[in-house]
């Protein structure tokens, strides 16, 4: 893998961790659910192998982050939907109570 591609991967990785809500690589490493250590993550795109090539970013990390981001969005949507449904139920109950009060 060429160094230019690794630099592009590094930018893409940093963009994705910020989009996922992590302020930096350390926070991502501390909070991730895949068991990666900070020291391992910081070697991607920086550390060179015996042949002088930069250590590439694992390709699966990008899809993992995209799925993490999508899951966060869907979870937020689900919570908002549940709040809306609960508000609708409460409105119906209020209307029912008000109609009972008015009929007396």
C-alpha positions, 0 to 999 in steps of 0.5 A: 500500500502506498503512503498516499493511500495510508494518509487518505485512510488516516484522514478518513479514520479521523473523520469517522471517529469524530463523526462517531462522537469521539473527540480523539483516538484516545477516547475511541480506544478507551470506549470502543467495543472491539478491544483495540488498545490505544498503542495499537491504533496509534501505529496505523499509518505511522509505524513502518515495517522492516521494508519501510512501508507504513503500517496500513489501517485495517480495512474492517475498521472503516465499515465498523465505524460506519455501522457504529455511526448508523447504529447511533443514528437509528438508536436516536431515531428509535428513542425519538419515535418512542417519545412521540408515540408516548406523547400521542398516547398521553394526548389521547388520555388527556382528551378522554379525561377532558371529555369526561370532565366536560360531560359532568 
